[in-house]
Amino acid sequence: MFGRLGFWEILLIALVIVLLFGASKLPQLARGMGDSIREFRKAVKEEDAEKKEE
């Protein structure tokens, strides 16, 4: 489904995101997403470590 996105589709999606959030908010949005992903990975690793201890 998403494998067929071409250059123009991706450009259009990026333009809509910039229009919705504004160029000044994008770095904050990306930083927040990165922090969220990092916390999720950390939680998964901790859960795996707890299961191995049992």
mmCIF file as gemmi writes it, N, C-alpha and C atoms, coordinates in Angstrom:
data_model
loop_
_atom_site.group_PDB
_atom_site.id
_atom_site.type_symbol
_atom_site.label_atom_id
_atom_site.label_alt_id
_atom_site.label_comp_id
_atom_site.label_asym_id
_atom_site.label_entity_id
_atom_site.label_seq_id
_atom_site.pdbx_PDB_ins_code
_atom_site.Cartn_x
_atom_site.Cartn_y
_atom_site.Cartn_z
_atom_site.occupancy
_atom_site.B_iso_or_equiv
_atom_site.pdbx_formal_charge
_atom_site.auth_seq_id
_atom_site.auth_asym_id
_atom_site.pdbx_PDB_model_num
ATOM 1 N N . MET Axp A 1 ? 0.815 -1.191 0 1 0 ? 1 A 1
ATOM 2 C CA . MET Axp A 1 ? 0 0 0 1 0 ? 1 A 1
ATOM 3 C C . MET Axp A 1 ? 0.858 1.254 0 1 0 ? 1 A 1
ATOM 4 N N . PHE Axp A 2 ? 1.786 1.354 0.956 1 0 ? 2 A 1
ATOM 5 C CA . PHE Axp A 2 ? 2.617 2.541 1.035 1 0 ? 2 A 1
ATOM 6 C C . PHE Axp A 2 ? 3.846 2.446 0.145 1 0 ? 2 A 1
ATOM 7 N N . GLY Axp A 3 ? 4.142 1.29 -0.38 1 0 ? 3 A 1
ATOM 8 C CA . GLY Axp A 3 ? 5.308 1.11 -1.227 1 0 ? 3 A 1
ATOM 9 C C . GLY Axp A 3 ? 5.185 1.812 -2.565 1 0 ? 3 A 1
ATOM 10 N N . ARG Axp A 4 ? 3.991 2.25 -2.901 1 0 ? 4 A 1
ATOM 11 C CA . ARG Axp A 4 ? 3.769 2.879 -4.199 1 0 ? 4 A 1
ATOM 12 C C . ARG Axp A 4 ? 3.764 4.4 -4.128 1 0 ? 4 A 1
ATOM 13 N N . LEU Axp A 5 ? 4.168 4.962 -3.007 1 0 ? 5 A 1
ATOM 14 C CA . LEU Axp A 5 ? 4.23 6.41 -2.903 1 0 ? 5 A 1
ATOM 15 C C . LEU Axp A 5 ? 5.404 6.915 -3.727 1 0 ? 5 A 1
ATOM 16 N N . GLY Axp A 6 ? 5.121 7.842 -4.597 1 0 ? 6 A 1
ATOM 17 C CA . GLY Axp A 6 ? 6.163 8.424 -5.421 1 0 ? 6 A 1
ATOM 18 C C . GLY Axp A 6 ? 6.658 9.727 -4.831 1 0 ? 6 A 1
ATOM 19 N N . PHE Axp A 7 ? 7.524 10.373 -5.583 1 0 ? 7 A 1
ATOM 20 C CA . PHE Axp A 7 ? 8.117 11.628 -5.135 1 0 ? 7 A 1
ATOM 21 C C . PHE Axp A 7 ? 7.053 12.693 -4.888 1 0 ? 7 A 1
ATOM 22 N N . TRP Axp A 8 ? 6.115 12.842 -5.799 1 0 ? 8 A 1
ATOM 23 C CA . TRP Axp A 8 ? 5.104 13.903 -5.696 1 0 ? 8 A 1
ATOM 24 C C . TRP Axp A 8 ? 4.154 13.661 -4.529 1 0 ? 8 A 1
ATOM 25 N N . GLU Axp A 9 ? 3.838 12.41 -4.261 1 0 ? 9 A 1
ATOM 26 C CA . GLU Axp A 9 ? 2.97 12.118 -3.129 1 0 ? 9 A 1
ATOM 27 C C . GLU Axp A 9 ? 3.65 12.447 -1.811 1 0 ? 9 A 1
ATOM 28 N N . ILE Axp A 10 ? 4.909 12.075 -1.701 1 0 ? 10 A 1
ATOM 29 C CA . ILE Axp A 10 ? 5.668 12.37 -0.478 1 0 ? 10 A 1
ATOM 30 C C . ILE Axp A 10 ? 5.828 13.874 -0.306 1 0 ? 10 A 1
ATOM 31 N N . LEU Axp A 11 ? 6.09 14.579 -1.391 1 0 ? 11 A 1
ATOM 32 C CA . LEU Axp A 11 ? 6.212 16.03 -1.343 1 0 ? 11 A 1
ATOM 33 C C . LEU Axp A 11 ? 4.9 16.674 -0.905 1 0 ? 11 A 1
ATOM 34 N N . LEU Axp A 12 ? 3.791 16.192 -1.393 1 0 ? 12 A 1
ATOM 35 C CA . LEU Axp A 12 ? 2.485 16.711 -1.011 1 0 ? 12 A 1
ATOM 36 C C . LEU Axp A 12 ? 2.209 16.468 0.473 1 0 ? 12 A 1
ATOM 37 N N . ILE Axp A 13 ? 2.533 15.277 0.961 1 0 ? 13 A 1
ATOM 38 C CA . ILE Axp A 13 ? 2.349 14.967 2.387 1 0 ? 13 A 1
ATOM 39 C C . ILE Axp A 13 ? 3.214 15.88 3.245 1 0 ? 13 A 1
ATOM 40 N N . ALA Axp A 14 ? 4.457 16.089 2.851 1 0 ? 14 A 1
ATOM 41 C CA . ALA Axp A 14 ? 5.353 16.973 3.6 1 0 ? 14 A 1
ATOM 42 C C . ALA Axp A 14 ? 4.824 18.4 3.612 1 0 ? 14 A 1
ATOM 43 N N . LEU Axp A 15 ? 4.3 18.856 2.494 1 0 ? 15 A 1
ATOM 44 C CA . LEU Axp A 15 ? 3.743 20.209 2.404 1 0 ? 15 A 1
ATOM 45 C C . LEU Axp A 15 ? 2.539 20.366 3.328 1 0 ? 15 A 1
ATOM 46 N N . VAL Axp A 16 ? 1.677 19.374 3.36 1 0 ? 16 A 1
ATOM 47 C CA . VAL Axp A 16 ? 0.51 19.427 4.244 1 0 ? 16 A 1
ATOM 48 C C . VAL Axp A 16 ? 0.949 19.463 5.708 1 0 ? 16 A 1
ATOM 49 N N . ILE Axp A 17 ? 1.95 18.677 6.058 1 0 ? 17 A 1
ATOM 50 C CA . ILE Axp A 17 ? 2.45 18.665 7.438 1 0 ? 17 A 1
ATOM 51 C C . ILE Axp A 17 ? 3.017 20.03 7.811 1 0 ? 17 A 1
ATOM 52 N N . VAL Axp A 18 ? 3.781 20.628 6.908 1 0 ? 18 A 1
ATOM 53 C CA . VAL Axp A 18 ? 4.345 21.956 7.176 1 0 ? 18 A 1
ATOM 54 C C . VAL Axp A 18 ? 3.225 22.977 7.334 1 0 ? 18 A 1
ATOM 55 N N . LEU Axp A 19 ? 2.208 22.889 6.511 1 0 ? 19 A 1
ATOM 56 C CA . LEU Axp A 19 ? 1.093 23.833 6.612 1 0 ? 19 A 1
ATOM 57 C C . LEU Axp A 19 ? 0.313 23.644 7.911 1 0 ? 19 A 1
ATOM 58 N N . LEU Axp A 20 ? 0.152 22.412 8.35 1 0 ? 20 A 1
ATOM 59 C CA . LEU Axp A 20 ? -0.605 22.157 9.577 1 0 ? 20 A 1
ATOM 60 C C . LEU Axp A 20 ? 0.142 22.58 10.831 1 0 ? 20 A 1
ATOM 61 N N . PHE Axp A 21 ? 1.408 22.236 10.91 1 0 ? 21 A 1
ATOM 62 C CA . PHE Axp A 21 ? 2.164 22.467 12.131 1 0 ? 21 A 1
ATOM 63 C C . PHE Axp A 21 ? 3.027 23.714 12.09 1 0 ? 21 A 1
ATOM 64 N N . GLY Axp A 22 ? 3.368 24.188 10.921 1 0 ? 22 A 1
ATOM 65 C CA . GLY Axp A 22 ? 4.262 25.331 10.801 1 0 ? 22 A 1
ATOM 66 C C . GLY Axp A 22 ? 5.705 24.881 10.854 1 0 ? 22 A 1
ATOM 67 N N . ALA Axp A 23 ? 6.549 25.584 10.14 1 0 ? 23 A 1
ATOM 68 C CA . ALA Axp A 23 ? 7.954 25.2 10.038 1 0 ? 23 A 1
ATOM 69 C C . ALA Axp A 23 ? 8.675 25.287 11.379 1 0 ? 23 A 1
ATOM 70 N N . SER Axp A 24 ? 8.255 26.197 12.242 1 0 ? 24 A 1
ATOM 71 C CA . SER Axp A 24 ? 8.945 26.352 13.529 1 0 ? 24 A 1
ATOM 72 C C . SER Axp A 24 ? 8.63 25.209 14.489 1 0 ? 24 A 1
ATOM 73 N N . LYS Axp A 25 ? 7.505 24.53 14.32 1 0 ? 25 A 1
ATOM 74 C CA . LYS Axp A 25 ? 7.115 23.448 15.225 1 0 ? 25 A 1
ATOM 75 C C . LYS Axp A 25 ? 7.661 22.092 14.797 1 0 ? 25 A 1
ATOM 76 N N . LEU Axp A 26 ? 8.112 21.96 13.573 1 0 ? 26 A 1
ATOM 77 C CA . LEU Axp A 26 ? 8.567 20.653 13.085 1 0 ? 26 A 1
ATOM 78 C C . LEU Axp A 26 ? 9.748 20.085 13.869 1 0 ? 26 A 1
ATOM 79 N N . PRO Axp A 27 ? 10.777 20.883 14.198 1 0 ? 27 A 1
ATOM 80 C CA . PRO Axp A 27 ? 11.867 20.299 15.003 1 0 ? 27 A 1
ATOM 81 C C . PRO Axp A 27 ? 11.397 19.801 16.364 1 0 ? 27 A 1
ATOM 82 N N . GLN Axp A 28 ? 10.477 20.521 16.988 1 0 ? 28 A 1
ATOM 83 C CA . GLN Axp A 28 ? 9.946 20.087 18.275 1 0 ? 28 A 1
ATOM 84 C C . GLN Axp A 28 ? 9.14 18.803 18.12 1 0 ? 28 A 1
ATOM 85 N N . LEU Axp A 29 ? 8.37 18.719 17.058 1 0 ? 29 A 1
ATOM 86 C CA . LEU Axp A 29 ? 7.583 17.523 16.787 1 0 ? 29 A 1
ATOM 87 C C . LEU Axp A 29 ? 8.486 16.317 16.553 1 0 ? 29 A 1
ATOM 88 N N . ALA Axp A 30 ? 9.527 16.492 15.759 1 0 ? 30 A 1
ATOM 89 C CA . ALA Axp A 30 ? 10.466 15.399 15.48 1 0 ? 30 A 1
ATOM 90 C C . ALA Axp A 30 ? 11.207 14.976 16.746 1 0 ? 30 A 1
ATOM 91 N N . ARG Axp A 31 ? 11.601 15.938 17.566 1 0 ? 31 A 1
ATOM 92 C CA . ARG Axp A 31 ? 12.293 15.628 18.811 1 0 ? 31 A 1
ATOM 93 C C . ARG Axp A 31 ? 11.38 14.835 19.742 1 0 ? 31 A 1
ATOM 94 N N . GLY Axp A 32 ? 10.124 15.229 19.826 1 0 ? 32 A 1
ATOM 95 C CA . GLY Axp A 32 ? 9.165 14.516 20.67 1 0 ? 32 A 1
ATOM 96 C C . GLY Axp A 32 ? 8.941 13.09 20.194 1 0 ? 32 A 1
ATOM 97 N N . MET Axp A 33 ? 8.851 12.91 18.888 1 0 ? 33 A 1
ATOM 98 C CA . MET Axp A 33 ? 8.68 11.559 18.35 1 0 ? 33 A 1
ATOM 99 C C . MET Axp A 33 ? 9.913 10.704 18.625 1 0 ? 33 A 1
ATOM 100 N N . GLY Axp A 34 ? 11.105 11.294 18.48 1 0 ? 34 A 1
ATOM 101 C CA . GLY Axp A 34 ? 12.336 10.562 18.76 1 0 ? 34 A 1
ATOM 102 C C . GLY Axp A 34 ? 12.416 10.138 20.215 1 0 ? 34 A 1
ATOM 103 N N . ASP Axp A 35 ? 12.036 11.04 21.113 1 0 ? 35 A 1
ATOM 104 C CA . ASP Axp A 35 ? 12.042 10.703 22.542 1 0 ? 35 A 1
ATOM 105 C C . ASP Axp A 35 ? 11.044 9.587 22.836 1 0 ? 35 A 1
ATOM 106 N N . SER Axp A 36 ? 9.892 9.642 22.198 1 0 ? 36 A 1
ATOM 107 C CA . SER Axp A 36 ? 8.882 8.605 22.413 1 0 ? 36 A 1
ATOM 108 C C . SER Axp A 36 ? 9.368 7.24 21.941 1 0 ? 36 A 1
ATOM 109 N N . ILE Axp A 37 ? 9.981 7.206 20.782 1 0 ? 37 A 1
ATOM 110 C CA . ILE Axp A 37 ? 10.504 5.949 20.25 1 0 ? 37 A 1
ATOM 111 C C . ILE Axp A 37 ? 11.604 5.406 21.156 1 0 ? 37 A 1
ATOM 112 N N . ARG Axp A 38 ? 12.462 6.294 21.634 1 0 ? 38 A 1
ATOM 113 C CA . ARG Axp A 38 ? 13.549 5.889 22.528 1 0 ? 38 A 1
ATOM 114 C C . ARG Axp A 38 ? 12.992 5.294 23.815 1 0 ? 38 A 1
ATOM 115 N N . GLU Axp A 39 ? 11.977 5.915 24.416 1 0 ? 39 A 1
ATOM 116 C CA . GLU Axp A 39 ? 11.365 5.401 25.634 1 0 ? 39 A 1
ATOM 117 C C . GLU Axp A 39 ? 10.684 4.056 25.392 1 0 ? 39 A 1
ATOM 118 N N . PHE Axp A 40 ? 10.038 3.898 24.241 1 0 ? 40 A 1
ATOM 119 C CA . PHE Axp A 40 ? 9.389 2.635 23.915 1 0 ? 40 A 1
ATOM 120 C C . PHE Axp A 40 ? 10.41 1.516 23.809 1 0 ? 40 A 1
ATOM 121 N N . ARG Axp A 41 ? 11.501 1.77 23.117 1 0 ? 41 A 1
ATOM 122 C CA . ARG Axp A 41 ? 12.549 0.741 22.979 1 0 ? 41 A 1
ATOM 123 C C . ARG Axp A 41 ? 13.14 0.373 24.337 1 0 ? 41 A 1
ATOM 124 N N . LYS Axp A 42 ? 13.337 1.375 25.177 1 0 ? 42 A 1
ATOM 125 C CA . LYS Axp A 42 ? 13.881 1.128 26.513 1 0 ? 42 A 1
ATOM 126 C C . LYS Axp A 42 ? 12.934 0.243 27.325 1 0 ? 42 A 1
ATOM 127 N N . ALA Axp A 43 ? 11.633 0.515 27.238 1 0 ? 43 A 1
ATOM 128 C CA . ALA Axp A 43 ? 10.646 -0.285 27.969 1 0 ? 43 A 1
ATOM 129 C C . ALA Axp A 43 ? 10.615 -1.717 27.453 1 0 ? 43 A 1
ATOM 130 N N . VAL Axp A 44 ? 10.736 -1.9 26.152 1 0 ? 44 A 1
ATOM 131 C CA . VAL Axp A 44 ? 10.722 -3.244 25.578 1 0 ? 44 A 1
ATOM 132 C C . VAL Axp A 44 ? 11.959 -4.021 26.041 1 0 ? 44 A 1
ATOM 133 N N . LYS Axp A 45 ? 13.108 -3.368 26.046 1 0 ? 45 A 1
ATOM 134 C CA . LYS Axp A 45 ? 14.33 -4.042 26.495 1 0 ? 45 A 1
ATOM 135 C C . LYS Axp A 45 ? 14.24 -4.429 27.965 1 0 ? 45 A 1
ATOM 136 N N . GLU Axp A 46 ? 13.681 -3.551 28.786 1 0 ? 46 A 1
ATOM 137 C CA . GLU Axp A 46 ? 13.537 -3.856 30.21 1 0 ? 46 A 1
ATOM 138 C C . GLU Axp A 46 ? 12.586 -5.03 30.424 1 0 ? 46 A 1
ATOM 139 N N . GLU Axp A 47 ? 11.508 -5.065 29.653 1 0 ? 47 A 1
ATOM 140 C CA . GLU Axp A 47 ? 10.549 -6.159 29.769 1 0 ? 47 A 1
ATOM 141 C C . GLU Axp A 47 ? 11.186 -7.48 29.349 1 0 ? 47 A 1
ATOM 142 N N . ASP Axp A 48 ? 11.977 -7.464 28.281 1 0 ? 48 A 1
ATOM 143 C CA . ASP Axp A 48 ? 12.67 -8.676 27.844 1 0 ? 48 A 1
ATOM 144 C C . ASP Axp A 48 ? 13.663 -9.153 28.891 1 0 ? 48 A 1
ATOM 145 N N . ALA Axp A 49 ? 14.353 -8.204 29.526 1 0 ? 49 A 1
ATOM 146 C CA . ALA Axp A 49 ? 15.315 -8.568 30.557 1 0 ? 49 A 1
ATOM 147 C C . ALA Axp A 49 ? 14.605 -9.201 31.762 1 0 ? 49 A 1
ATOM 148 N N . GLU Axp A 50 ? 13.443 -8.689 32.115 1 0 ? 50 A 1
ATOM 149 C CA . GLU Axp A 50 ? 12.695 -9.252 33.226 1 0 ? 50 A 1
ATOM 150 C C . GLU Axp A 50 ? 12.204 -10.661 32.909 1 0 ? 50 A 1
ATOM 151 N N . LYS Axp A 51 ? 11.791 -10.904 31.69 1 0 ? 51 A 1
ATOM 152 C CA . LYS Axp A 51 ? 11.325 -12.234 31.299 1 0 ? 51 A 1
ATOM 153 C C . LYS Axp A 51 ? 12.471 -13.234 31.3 1 0 ? 51 A 1
ATOM 154 N N . LYS Axp A 52 ? 13.676 -12.793 30.939 1 0 ? 52 A 1
ATOM 155 C CA . LYS Axp A 52 ? 14.831 -13.7 30.93 1 0 ? 52 A 1
ATOM 156 C C . LYS Axp A 52 ? 15.242 -14.077 32.349 1 0 ? 52 A 1
ATOM 157 N N . GLU Axp A 53 ? 15.004 -13.193 33.309 1 0 ? 53 A 1
ATOM 158 C CA . GLU Axp A 53 ? 15.385 -13.466 34.683 1 0 ? 53 A 1
ATOM 159 C C . GLU Axp A 53 ? 14.484 -14.531 35.308 1 0 ? 53 A 1
ATOM 160 N N . GLU Axp A 54 ? 13.264 -14.669 34.822 1 0 ? 54 A 1
ATOM 161 C CA . GLU Axp A 54 ? 12.315 -15.619 35.404 1 0 ? 54 A 1
ATOM 162 C C . GLU Axp A 54 ? 12.635 -17.021 35.105 1 0 ? 54 A 1
